[in-house]
Amino acid sequence: MIDTGELQPGARLEGERELAEQLGVAVGSVRRAVKELREAGVLVTLAAKGTYVAERATEN
Protein backbone atom coordinates (compact mmCIF):
# COMPACT_ATOMS: atom_id res chain seq x y z
CA MET A 1 0.00 0.00 0.00
CA ILE A 2 2.98 2.29 0.58
CA ASP A 3 4.55 1.35 -2.76
CA THR A 4 1.33 2.05 -4.68
CA GLY A 5 0.85 5.41 -2.97
CA GLU A 6 -2.31 4.33 -1.18
CA LEU A 7 -0.52 5.21 2.07
CA GLN A 8 1.30 8.52 1.76
CA PRO A 9 4.12 9.78 4.01
CA GLY A 10 2.65 10.86 7.32
CA ALA A 11 -0.32 8.46 7.07
CA ARG A 12 -1.16 6.62 10.28
CA LEU A 13 -1.42 2.84 10.10
CA GLU A 14 -4.29 1.04 11.73
CA GLY A 15 -3.60 -1.19 14.72
CA GLU A 16 -1.97 -4.58 14.28
CA ARG A 17 -5.21 -6.50 14.82
CA GLU A 18 -7.10 -4.38 12.30
CA LEU A 19 -4.34 -4.75 9.71
CA ALA A 20 -4.18 -8.51 10.27
CA GLU A 21 -7.93 -8.82 9.77
CA GLN A 22 -7.91 -6.64 6.62
CA LEU A 23 -5.00 -8.54 5.10
CA GLY A 24 -6.10 -12.00 6.21
CA VAL A 25 -2.86 -12.77 8.06
CA ALA A 26 -1.83 -13.49 11.63
CA VAL A 27 -1.13 -10.61 14.02
CA GLY A 28 2.41 -11.96 14.45
CA SER A 29 2.99 -11.57 10.71
CA VAL A 30 1.86 -7.94 10.84
CA ARG A 31 4.02 -7.30 13.89
CA ARG A 32 7.07 -8.78 12.14
CA ALA A 33 6.44 -6.80 8.94
CA VAL A 34 6.01 -3.53 10.85
CA LYS A 35 9.25 -4.20 12.72
CA GLU A 36 11.14 -4.85 9.48
CA LEU A 37 9.68 -1.74 7.81
CA ARG A 38 10.56 0.33 10.88
CA GLU A 39 14.15 -0.95 10.78
CA ALA A 40 14.31 -0.10 7.05
CA GLY A 41 13.14 3.45 7.79
CA VAL A 42 9.84 3.06 5.94
CA LEU A 43 7.72 3.38 9.10
CA VAL A 44 8.15 5.28 12.35
CA THR A 45 6.41 4.51 15.62
CA LEU A 46 5.69 7.27 18.09
CA ALA A 47 5.01 6.21 21.68
CA ALA A 48 1.31 6.49 22.59
CA LYS A 49 0.53 7.93 19.13
CA GLY A 50 0.85 5.11 16.61
CA THR A 51 2.82 4.00 13.59
CA TYR A 52 3.17 6.28 10.58
CA VAL A 53 4.60 6.12 7.08
CA ALA A 54 7.97 7.87 7.25
CA GLU A 55 8.75 10.88 5.10
CA ARG A 56 10.77 9.71 2.11
CA ALA A 57 14.21 11.07 1.45
CA THR A 58 14.37 13.20 -1.67
CA GLU A 59 16.35 11.54 -4.44
CA ASN A 60 18.75 13.85 -6.30
N, C-alpha and C positions, 0 to 999 in steps of 0.2 A: 504494500500500500504506500510505503514511502517512495519506492522506486517509480511507481506510476504517477506520483504527485497527488494521490488521494489524501495523503497526510503531508501537510506542508510543515516547514520548520516552525517551531513554536506550538504545534498542535499537541494537545494533551491526549495521551492514550487512555483507553478505558482500563478498568481494573483487570487483573490477571484472570479472574473467574469469568468475567464478561467476554474477554478476548478468547479464552479457551472455548467457551460455548459458541461464539460466533464462528470460530474457525474449525470447530469439531475436533479439537485436540485436547490432550490432558493439560491440566494446570501446570504440571512440572515442565512440560514442553514449552509452554509460554514463558515460564520463569527462566528457563535456560536460554531461550532465544533473546529475551530482554537483557539478560546479563551479558550475552555475547555482543549484542548491539550497543550496549552501554560501554563495554570495553573497547569497541571499535570506534567510539565517538559519535555514533549515529543517534543515540538516545542519551538523555540526561535525566536523572532522578533527583528531585528536590524533596528533602525531608518534609513530611506532612503536607505536601502539595501535589505530588504525583510524578508521572514520567512523561517527558515531552520529547518531541523530535528536535534534535539539536540543530542549531543554525549551521548551514553548510559553509565551508571555507570557499572563498571566491577563487576560481581557477584563473590564472593569468597566462 
